Amino acid sequence: MDRRFNLKASFWGGLRTLGDLMILNWLWFFTSLPIITVGPATCAMYTVTLKLTRGEHAAPVRDYFRAFRDNFKKGLVLGLIAIAFVLVAYVDYRFALAQTGLFNKLYLALAILIGSLGLTFIAYAFPLQAMFENPLKKQIKNTFALSVSAPGKTLMMWLILVFPVAALLLPQVVLAMLGFLYLIFGFSGPAYLNSRILRNLFDKVNGSPVRPLPEDENE
């Protein structure tokens, strides 16, 4: 009987999590449309996904917009840094395509290096900002320190972040079937998976935890 009850609770809990991720996906999409707000939006998204992976009650809309507001300034800077990584890596890649011989290899290697640093930054900086109150300099330091301390987990998060983009190269028939998943989980899904990976790593972080949201304070 207990086993049946646990299975039922897990089933409904899973459905609730999927529903929260659907809401979160669209919240992130619309609040990131100006592009410049992608940083605060990503911090807010990780605030909610980290709560979900810890088994805490989350009110996606309320928690998201509160976190968006609280992380706006620092998230804005982090977002601009992430955009810079992406743009520089892309420009180096385009230069590589236009070159031959040694310069082709040089620019391609530079694009891969900067792209790898950018992926690492995106994977760690926003969830760290969502979870800990630290100066930006310390957040960035913790970003790369954590990535070096757990290279296997870092690689997993790279793959999770790259897969939705790489999937765009699949045949159109396959992409059409995946399109629905993009609409409902294309952004929040990778954030949730990375949040599950990051839970244990965050025990190593030297920082002040973010103040609990009101519903946690009352429990």
SVG drawing of the C-alpha trace seen along z (x, -y; Angstrom):
<svg xmlns="http://www.w3.org/2000/svg" viewBox="-2 -47 52 49">
<polyline fill="none" stroke="black" stroke-width="0.4" points="0.0,0.0 2.8,-2.4 4.6,-1.5 1.5,-2.3 1.0,-5.6 4.7,-6.5 4.4,-5.7 1.2,-7.8 2.8,-10.7 5.9,-10.5 3.7,-10.4 1.7,-13.5 4.9,-15.2 6.5,-14.6 3.5,-16.0 3.6,-19.1 7.3,-19.6 6.7,-19.3 3.9,-21.8 6.2,-24.2 8.9,-23.8 6.4,-24.6 5.5,-27.8 9.1,-28.6 10.1,-28.0 7.7,-30.7 8.5,-33.1 12.2,-32.9 11.5,-33.3 9.3,-36.4 11.5,-38.2 14.6,-37.5 13.2,-39.0 15.0,-42.3 18.2,-40.1 19.9,-42.4 17.7,-41.0 18.8,-37.4 21.0,-37.5 18.4,-38.4 16.0,-36.0 18.4,-33.1 19.2,-33.8 15.5,-33.8 15.0,-30.6 17.7,-28.9 16.2,-30.2 13.1,-28.2 14.8,-25.0 17.1,-24.8 14.2,-24.9 12.5,-22.2 15.5,-19.9 15.7,-20.4 12.2,-19.2 11.0,-22.6 7.6,-24.1 7.9,-26.5 5.4,-29.1 7.0,-29.5 5.5,-32.9 5.9,-34.6 9.3,-33.1 10.5,-33.9 9.6,-37.6 10.9,-38.1 14.3,-36.6 14.3,-38.5 14.0,-41.8 16.4,-40.8 19.1,-39.7 18.5,-42.3 21.7,-44.4 24.2,-41.5 22.3,-39.3 22.5,-42.1 26.3,-42.2 26.6,-38.4 24.3,-38.3 26.5,-40.9 29.6,-38.8 27.9,-35.7 26.8,-37.4 30.4,-38.7 31.8,-35.2 29.3,-34.0 29.9,-36.8 33.7,-36.6 33.7,-32.8 31.4,-33.3 33.5,-36.0 36.7,-33.9 34.9,-30.9 33.9,-33.1 37.5,-34.3 38.6,-30.7 36.3,-29.8 37.8,-32.7 41.4,-31.7 43.5,-28.8 46.5,-27.0 48.0,-28.1 45.6,-31.0 42.6,-28.7 43.8,-26.5 44.7,-29.4 41.3,-31.1 39.5,-27.8 41.4,-26.9 40.7,-30.3 37.0,-29.9 36.9,-26.6 38.8,-27.9 36.5,-31.0 33.4,-28.9 34.4,-26.4 35.0,-29.3 31.6,-30.7 29.8,-27.4 31.5,-27.1 30.4,-30.6 26.8,-30.0 26.7,-26.7 27.9,-28.0 27.6,-31.8 23.8,-32.1 22.9,-29.3 25.7,-30.6 24.1,-34.1 20.6,-32.5 21.9,-30.6 24.5,-32.8 25.0,-36.4 28.5,-37.3 30.3,-40.2 30.4,-39.6 34.2,-39.1 33.8,-36.3 30.9,-34.8 33.1,-34.6 36.0,-33.2 33.7,-30.5 32.4,-29.8 35.8,-28.7 37.0,-27.1 33.9,-24.8 34.3,-23.9 37.9,-22.8 37.0,-20.9 34.4,-18.7 35.5,-18.3 33.2,-15.4 30.1,-17.3 31.2,-20.3 31.4,-18.2 27.9,-16.9 26.5,-20.4 28.3,-21.5 26.5,-18.6 23.1,-19.5 23.5,-23.2 24.8,-22.4 22.3,-19.6 19.2,-21.9 21.4,-24.0 23.0,-21.0 19.6,-19.4 18.8,-22.2 21.1,-20.6 19.0,-17.4 16.8,-16.6 13.7,-18.8 11.4,-15.8 13.1,-15.0 13.3,-18.6 9.5,-19.0 8.8,-16.2 11.2,-17.8 9.6,-21.3 6.9,-20.7 9.5,-19.8 11.4,-23.0 8.2,-25.0 7.6,-23.6 11.0,-22.6 13.6,-24.0 15.1,-26.4 13.8,-25.3 14.6,-21.6 18.4,-22.1 18.4,-24.4 16.6,-21.8 19.0,-19.1 22.0,-21.2 20.4,-22.2 20.3,-18.5 24.0,-18.2 24.9,-21.3 23.2,-20.5 26.1,-18.6 28.7,-20.9 27.2,-23.9 28.2,-22.5 31.8,-23.5 30.9,-27.2 32.2,-29.8 29.4,-32.3 26.2,-33.5 23.1,-31.7 20.4,-33.8 17.7,-34.9 14.8,-32.3 11.6,-33.3 8.6,-34.2 6.9,-30.8 10.1,-29.2 10.3,-31.6 6.8,-30.8 7.3,-27.0"/>
</svg>
